[in-house]
C-alpha cells in the first residue's frame, strides 16, 4: 500500500509503556480490515533506565520504517492516581510521539472508552472482551496477545471507524 | 574541547518541560568552570500538541550537535500532586533523554535539593538564590535568565562537582 492509494490506509495503533509498548498495524479499505502485524516492544528491566527509552524509540522507529503506516492511533492517557507512574508513562508516550512525528505521520488520539466501544460496543468492556472482539473483527486465527497488543489493535480499529477527533 | 582531552569536560544541564526546556552548557577543568551557552527552548502553545515534543527533540538534538557535550545532567523529577502534569513533564523528559542517548551521551541525574546545595550550600535555596550563585560561580556579566536556564546551569555545575550518583 502506498500513501497515493487514497482508498487504503495503514494504521498503527500504539499503547506506550515503560516496560511494554503494545503495537498493532492494520490495513483499512472501507469496511475491510486486515491485520498486518501486532505485538509488543519489551524493554528489559536490567537495561539502564535511560537506555530503555532509547530502545523504545529505536524499536518504534524501525517498526515505522518497516510498515510505513499512514496514521498513528494512540490512547489518551488519564492517570488518576500515582504521579510517579504518570511521569514514567509520559516518558514512553513522549518517545512514541516523537518517533511518529519525526516521520511526519499524523497522530490521532482516542480515550480508552472510545476504543473499547469501537470494538465491543461497550466503553467499559474488559480486556478479555476487547481481545475477543479484536480477534473476530480482524479474523485472526488466535487471540491477539498480550493485552497491550490487543489494545493497540483496538485503537487502530477504532481509528479506522472514526477519524473525527483529530488532534493533529 | 574534544572528548580525547581527559582534563576538560563539557556538561549540558537540562531542565525539561513541555512549554519551556532550560539548558546550560559549561566547560569544566578542575575547579575552573566556564559558561559556554545557556537559555531555553520555548515551544509555542499555538503549535499542535504532538509537534511540541518533536520541536523539543529537534532543538535539543541541534544543541547537542552544536556543542557536543560529554555528559548531560538532568533533574530527578518528583511530581507530588497532579498526575496529568506529571504525564506532560514525563513526555518532555522522555524526549530529552532520547535526544541525549541517541548521541551516546551519558546522562546523570540529580535531585533539585542536591543541585541547589551544590551551588548555594542550601538544599532549600530559592530560585533567586540559585540564579545569583550561578552568576557568581560562572562569573557571568548578568543574572542568567529565565530561571529554567539558571536551574539548568546549576545542574551542570552540580555535576561538575560530584559525579558519584551515576545513573548510567
HADDOCK unambig.tbl for C-alpha pairs under 7 A between the chains (distance, minus, plus):
assign (segid A and resid 48 and name CA) (segid B and resid 168 and name CA) 5.97 0.50 0.50
assign (segid A and resid 50 and name CA) (segid B and resid 97 and name CA) 6.42 0.50 0.50
assign (segid A and resid 51 and name CA) (segid B and resid 101 and name CA) 6.87 0.50 0.50
assign (segid A and resid 53 and name CA) (segid B and resid 94 and name CA) 6.68 0.50 0.50
assign (segid A and resid 53 and name CA) (segid B and resid 98 and name CA) 6.29 0.50 0.50
assign (segid A and resid 54 and name CA) (segid B and resid 98 and name CA) 5.13 0.50 0.50
assign (segid A and resid 54 and name CA) (segid B and resid 101 and name CA) 6.46 0.50 0.50
assign (segid A and resid 54 and name CA) (segid B and resid 102 and name CA) 6.75 0.50 0.50
assign (segid A and resid 79 and name CA) (segid B and resid 83 and name CA) 5.77 0.50 0.50
assign (segid A and resid 79 and name CA) (segid B and resid 84 and name CA) 6.41 0.50 0.50
assign (segid A and resid 80 and name CA) (segid B and resid 83 and name CA) 6.24 0.50 0.50
assign (segid A and resid 81 and name CA) (segid B and resid 83 and name CA) 6.63 0.50 0.50
assign (segid A and resid 82 and name CA) (segid B and resid 83 and name CA) 6.38 0.50 0.50
assign (segid A and resid 83 and name CA) (segid B and resid 79 and name CA) 5.77 0.50 0.50
assign (segid A and resid 83 and name CA) (segid B and resid 80 and name CA) 6.28 0.50 0.50
assign (segid A and resid 83 and name CA) (segid B and resid 81 and name CA) 6.64 0.50 0.50
assign (segid A and resid 83 and name CA) (segid B and resid 82 and name CA) 6.40 0.50 0.50
assign (segid A and resid 83 and name CA) (segid B and resid 83 and name CA) 4.26 0.50 0.50
assign (segid A and resid 83 and name CA) (segid B and resid 86 and name CA) 5.61 0.50 0.50
assign (segid A and resid 84 and name CA) (segid B and resid 79 and name CA) 6.43 0.50 0.50
assign (segid A and resid 86 and name CA) (segid B and resid 83 and name CA) 5.62 0.50 0.50
assign (segid A and resid 86 and name CA) (segid B and resid 86 and name CA) 5.54 0.50 0.50
assign (segid A and resid 86 and name CA) (segid B and resid 87 and name CA) 4.78 0.50 0.50
assign (segid A and resid 87 and name CA) (segid B and resid 86 and name CA) 4.79 0.50 0.50
assign (segid A and resid 87 and name CA) (segid B and resid 87 and name CA) 4.88 0.50 0.50
assign (segid A and resid 87 and name CA) (segid B and resid 89 and name CA) 6.68 0.50 0.50
assign (segid A and resid 87 and name CA) (segid B and resid 90 and name CA) 4.30 0.50 0.50
assign (segid A and resid 88 and name CA) (segid B and resid 90 and name CA) 6.12 0.50 0.50
assign (segid A and resid 89 and name CA) (segid B and resid 87 and name CA) 6.69 0.50 0.50
assign (segid A and resid 90 and name CA) (segid B and resid 87 and name CA) 4.31 0.50 0.50
assign (segid A and resid 90 and name CA) (segid B and resid 88 and name CA) 6.12 0.50 0.50
assign (segid A and resid 90 and name CA) (segid B and resid 90 and name CA) 4.30 0.50 0.50
assign (segid A and resid 90 and name CA) (segid B and resid 91 and name CA) 4.41 0.50 0.50
assign (segid A and resid 91 and name CA) (segid B and resid 90 and name CA) 4.42 0.50 0.50
assign (segid A and resid 91 and name CA) (segid B and resid 91 and name CA) 4.35 0.50 0.50
assign (segid A and resid 91 and name CA) (segid B and resid 93 and name CA) 6.08 0.50 0.50
assign (segid A and resid 91 and name CA) (segid B and resid 94 and name CA) 3.95 0.50 0.50
assign (segid A and resid 92 and name CA) (segid B and resid 94 and name CA) 6.40 0.50 0.50
assign (segid A and resid 93 and name CA) (segid B and resid 91 and name CA) 6.08 0.50 0.50
assign (segid A and resid 94 and name CA) (segid B and resid 53 and name CA) 6.68 0.50 0.50
assign (segid A and resid 94 and name CA) (segid B and resid 91 and name CA) 3.96 0.50 0.50
assign (segid A and resid 94 and name CA) (segid B and resid 92 and name CA) 6.40 0.50 0.50
assign (segid A and resid 94 and name CA) (segid B and resid 94 and name CA) 5.78 0.50 0.50
assign (segid A and resid 94 and name CA) (segid B and resid 95 and name CA) 5.78 0.50 0.50
assign (segid A and resid 95 and name CA) (segid B and resid 94 and name CA) 5.77 0.50 0.50
assign (segid A and resid 95 and name CA) (segid B and resid 95 and name CA) 5.45 0.50 0.50
assign (segid A and resid 97 and name CA) (segid B and resid 50 and name CA) 6.42 0.50 0.50
assign (segid A and resid 98 and name CA) (segid B and resid 53 and name CA) 6.29 0.50 0.50
assign (segid A and resid 98 and name CA) (segid B and resid 54 and name CA) 5.13 0.50 0.50
assign (segid A and resid 101 and name CA) (segid B and resid 51 and name CA) 6.87 0.50 0.50
assign (segid A and resid 101 and name CA) (segid B and resid 54 and name CA) 6.47 0.50 0.50
assign (segid A and resid 102 and name CA) (segid B and resid 54 and name CA) 6.75 0.50 0.50
assign (segid A and resid 168 and name CA) (segid B and resid 48 and name CA) 5.95 0.50 0.50
